[in-house]
Amino acid sequence: MKKLLGVTLGILTAMGGFVDIGDLVANSATGARYGMSLAWAVVLGVVGIVVYAEMSGRVASVTKRATFDLVRERLGARAGLLNLGASFFITMLTLIAEVAGVALSVQLVTDVNYLLWIPLAGFAVWLVIWRVKFETLETTFGLLGLAMIVVVVAVVQLDPSWTQLWHHATHPSVPSGEGHPTYFYYAIALFGAAMTPYEVFFFSSGAVEEKWTRSDLMLNKANVYLGFPLGGLLSLGLMASAALVFHPLGVGVENLSQVALPTSVALGKIGLAFIIVGFVACTFGAALETALSCGYTMSQYFGWQWGKLVAPRDASRFHLVALLSVFVAIVVGLTAIDPIKVTEYSIVLSAAALPLTYFPILVIANDRTYMGEEVNGPVQNTIASIYMVILTVVALATVPLMIATKAGS
Amino acid sequence: MRRITIAVLVLIMVFALLVGLHPMTPARTRDDYRHKAKDTAESVLSSVQTARLVARVGSRGDAFGPYVSVMLSESEVGADGAQTSFESIQPPDRYSDLTRAHLTELIQRSSDVLSRLRISARRGELDRLEDQARPLRHLSQQLEAFIDDPGPR
């Protein structure tokens, strides 16, 4: 019974923690602009993150070492450094967006400019990292993130034609007046939002923090195979709500506040309260994950002592990197740089760096020296290899599409 | 390898910055100008339609005051930003002058209503919003007509 409870909690946490500011913005913006015709990109991204997160969780459970620790050892210092540089840059961008996202969410209930909330949001992120246990922070924000289920309720309340919604999702087409490059640019944004690299760093480091062993492989599978797709359902809910309310009116999503409007239209103040709680939980939880991921990746690459389970004085460099990352996020956020633009760049550039993150995981998951009997099977390898091709194509296409479409404008 | 890493990172940042600045390039032809005018009208229409929705949920008690206030401020900022960018483009000929005049007038009228809505929301007069937003219906129709056929009327 206790184990079942643990598995359920893990699934719910994975589901609630799936959505971050990138998912909020990308799904809502594409729903408003393209209706449901880009739903396939969300599904593609969710399957991809499921495949690779399962692999990284399995690697961490079997080897008891996290991704970057093994990347450097298996691929060498130089390839590892390239990986670290790109991953750290993307994770830093995401952290900036998440801290600003927390501030923007608080602004929605206070009407006090978000710039004033950024230092407080950053301080709160650091304080939680410093003081709160890993398991507590992961579970608390994951469960609070479940408030985002309200978007699915809102879609039901909006009483759409389900047949039409399904038809749009399963028969994707580029709307008239829209170019193919812009359509694919947004597809890449959705794909990047679903497969953000920090999710894998955090997931695998978390497995080590929680001392997963081979006996936890079932928990790993349950979290990934059930929790992540359910999280993907929230992403599709965001897309559908924007498609139903904004798309017919020609509204483009430029601000985080707009993401909540369809829920307010459908469910009134109660729905609005839930979705704002969901915003805070998702962005705060993701800010914690990205700040920790900055510390994880750097420490694992350089072989420093790391982790929340280690006393801060023994993992001082890990905590210093996390603290400095939060500080940089606050400073950049305070320049009044558009947080939504930062979000868009973080998810699109994530897409450009995806092979760097996921290729080493595939290599290690196939290495019997590390994995023993838990090495990838033929089915996993086939799916993972197909995804590696997709990731490479996406990575090559991202920057040219970004330039050609003026970042989707 | 290190040089390649640095070069790749610098390239990514330069591209991101270049694209991120969204430079409004000059319009050299009438068609180009019409295209930019259409984009501007779409942006303003988005702000106007958002404000109409917000005014509705605000008046009906379906949203909190601070949320309504933030949304209306952002709509106003969005419309003003679109206007500023558009007005900075040099119209290439007389026909474009007329296009500019027509669209600027539409945006100005929209901005006035959006400003009034924002002021009311900040004063907590949410029940008045739906009435005050009524002119936006006609303005949104005019903006839609402009988007379908950008040019002077």
HADDOCK unambig.tbl for C-alpha pairs under 7 A between the chains (distance, minus, plus):
assign (segid A and resid 78 and name CA) (segid B and resid 1 and name CA) 6.53 0.50 0.50
assign (segid A and resid 82 and name CA) (segid B and resid 5 and name CA) 5.56 0.50 0.50
assign (segid A and resid 108 and name CA) (segid B and resid 66 and name CA) 6.12 0.50 0.50
assign (segid A and resid 108 and name CA) (segid B and resid 67 and name CA) 4.79 0.50 0.50
assign (segid A and resid 108 and name CA) (segid B and resid 70 and name CA) 6.47 0.50 0.50
assign (segid A and resid 109 and name CA) (segid B and resid 66 and name CA) 5.52 0.50 0.50
assign (segid A and resid 109 and name CA) (segid B and resid 67 and name CA) 5.95 0.50 0.50
assign (segid A and resid 110 and name CA) (segid B and resid 66 and name CA) 5.74 0.50 0.50
assign (segid A and resid 111 and name CA) (segid B and resid 66 and name CA) 4.80 0.50 0.50
assign (segid A and resid 111 and name CA) (segid B and resid 67 and name CA) 6.87 0.50 0.50
assign (segid A and resid 111 and name CA) (segid B and resid 69 and name CA) 6.88 0.50 0.50
assign (segid A and resid 111 and name CA) (segid B and resid 70 and name CA) 5.97 0.50 0.50
assign (segid A and resid 249 and name CA) (segid B and resid 49 and name CA) 6.56 0.50 0.50
assign (segid A and resid 250 and name CA) (segid B and resid 46 and name CA) 5.94 0.50 0.50
assign (segid A and resid 251 and name CA) (segid B and resid 46 and name CA) 4.08 0.50 0.50
assign (segid A and resid 251 and name CA) (segid B and resid 49 and name CA) 6.40 0.50 0.50
assign (segid A and resid 251 and name CA) (segid B and resid 50 and name CA) 6.59 0.50 0.50
assign (segid A and resid 252 and name CA) (segid B and resid 46 and name CA) 5.67 0.50 0.50
assign (segid A and resid 257 and name CA) (segid B and resid 71 and name CA) 6.47 0.50 0.50
assign (segid A and resid 264 and name CA) (segid B and resid 62 and name CA) 6.27 0.50 0.50
assign (segid A and resid 264 and name CA) (segid B and resid 63 and name CA) 6.31 0.50 0.50
assign (segid A and resid 265 and name CA) (segid B and resid 57 and name CA) 6.23 0.50 0.50
assign (segid A and resid 268 and name CA) (segid B and resid 62 and name CA) 3.93 0.50 0.50
assign (segid A and resid 268 and name CA) (segid B and resid 63 and name CA) 6.04 0.50 0.50
assign (segid A and resid 269 and name CA) (segid B and resid 62 and name CA) 4.87 0.50 0.50
assign (segid A and resid 269 and name CA) (segid B and resid 63 and name CA) 4.95 0.50 0.50
assign (segid A and resid 269 and name CA) (segid B and resid 64 and name CA) 6.65 0.50 0.50
assign (segid A and resid 272 and name CA) (segid B and resid 63 and name CA) 6.76 0.50 0.50
assign (segid A and resid 403 and name CA) (segid B and resid 19 and name CA) 6.42 0.50 0.50
assign (segid A and resid 406 and name CA) (segid B and resid 19 and name CA) 5.60 0.50 0.50
assign (segid A and resid 406 and name CA) (segid B and resid 22 and name CA) 6.84 0.50 0.50
assign (segid A and resid 407 and name CA) (segid B and resid 19 and name CA) 6.27 0.50 0.50
